[in-house]
């Protein structure tokens, strides 16, 4: 429930009050961004653990019918809940799902970080809400109203070295075909 602190404008000579309640309540958000449509599917929970991630995978399973989607790639970072045994068991029982691992310490390569950054900027940074339910409702409303988040590759993919490597790989594929 504690606000994520950030820059805020105020009149000269005034100071904004920052809430510091005694017990910090928490609610976590796990989301999956469809890079084609920009739609963000999400689930919430009281703990940031393997079950939250499995709930997200179940949501994706229901939202992507087998008749239309034979393979589902889920891009994940190297957070521990993505590597849990319960997740591996779930994935083994659902072979159309495949996790694609991002490089370590590379949040700019993860498009969901932009959507979650937007949530922080608009909802959780310097908030003044007194009830966790209000904050969660505002985040859900923000996600409904402000999507879709159209995918655009991070600037790091437009570096000359990356462009050269892609050109080289494309040429090699054409030559092999």
N, C-alpha and C positions, 0 to 999 in steps of 0.2 A: 504494500500500500504506500510505501514511501515513494515520493516522486523521484523520477530520474532527473537529477539536477542539470541545468544547462543555462546558457546565456538568456537573459531576459531584459527587456527595456523597461525603464521606470523613470519617473520624473526626478530631476536633480534634487538631492536632499531627502529623497524618500527611500525606503527600503522595503522590498517585498518580504512578507512573512513566509518562511519555509516550514511546512508542517513536519513535526517529528513526533508521531504518535508512539506510545509506549511499546505496543506489540506490532511488529511489521507483518501484516498479512500478505500472502503471495498467491498469485494465480499465473499459470504459465500458458503460453500460446505456442502451438506447433503448427506449421503451415506448409503447404505445397503450392508452388506457383506454376501454373500451366504456361510455359514459355511462348506458346502460340497465341492463346487467347488473352493472357494476362489475368485470368481468373485465379483467385487465391482461395483455396480450400483450407479450413483451419479447424482445430479442436483446442479445447482448453482443459486445464486440469490443475489440481492443487499441488502436484509434484512434477518436477522435470525429470522423468525417468523413462525407462524402456516402455512402460505401459502407455504413456502419453504418445510416444512414437508409434507404437502398435495401433493405437486408436486412430492416428492419422493414416496409417497404411490401410486400415479397415475402411475408413472414409473414402480413400482413393479407390479401393476395390469396389465399393458400392457405386461410386460416381463414374467409373469407367467400365461399362459393360463388356464382358468377354467377347461378345459378338462384334464389337467395334474396335476394341483394343486388345490385341493378342500379346503385346509386350508393353510393360510400363517401366520406364526408367525413372528412378528417383535419385536426384543429385543431392548428396549429403556431404557435410563436413566431417571431420574426424572426431566429433564429440562422442564420448563413451557410450551414450544410450543407443547410438546407431550400430554399435558393435556387440551389444549384449546377446547372451545366449538365447534369451526368449525371442529376440528379433530374428536371430538366425533360424530358429525353429519355425517361426511364422513364415519367413521367406522360403524355407524348404517346402512348406505346405502350399505355397502360392508361387509356383515357378515362373509365372509371367512377370513377376516383379524382379527388377535388378537394381541394386544400388550402384551408383556411379560416384566414386570418391573424388572430392576436390583436393587440390594440393593443401598441405598443412599451412596454416596461417595465411590464407589467401581470401579474406572475406570479400574483397572487391570482385572476385570471380563468381560470387554467389548472388544471383539476382534477387533471391528472397530477402537478402540483407537490406536492399533498397526499400522494399515494401515494409519491412519491420522498422527500418529507420524512419520512414514516413509515419508509422504508428507512434513511435516515440516522439517525433517532432510535434505531432498534432494532438496526442492524447495523454501521454504519460509524463512528458517533461514539464516540470514545475506545476503540476496539477494541484488543485485545491479541493478535490473531492474528499468527503469524510467517510464514505462507505465503499468497500471493495466492489460490491455489486454495481454501483454507479459507474465506477471506472471500467469494469469489464463490459458493461452495456455500452458505454461510449466507444470502447475499442471495437466491439462487434458492429456497431452502427457505422463507425468510420470505415471498416473493411467493406461493408455492404455498399456504402455511398461513393467511396472514392476509388474503387477498382474500376476497370482492370488496370493492372500495372504491366504495361507493355514491356516485353523483354528487349533489352538492348545490351549487347556485349559491353563489358567494362573496357575502358580505354587501354588497359594493359594488353588486350588482344589485337589492338591496332598498331602495336609497336613494329618497327621495320623488321626486327628479327622474326617476329611471329608471322608477318606477311610473307617474308621470304621462305620460311619453313612450309607454310601452306601452299605456296606456289610450287615448291619443290615436290611436296607430297602429291599434289594434283598431277604434275607432270609425270611422276613415277607411276601413278595409277593409270593414266592414259597410255603410257608406254607398255605397261603390263597387260592391258586389255587388248 
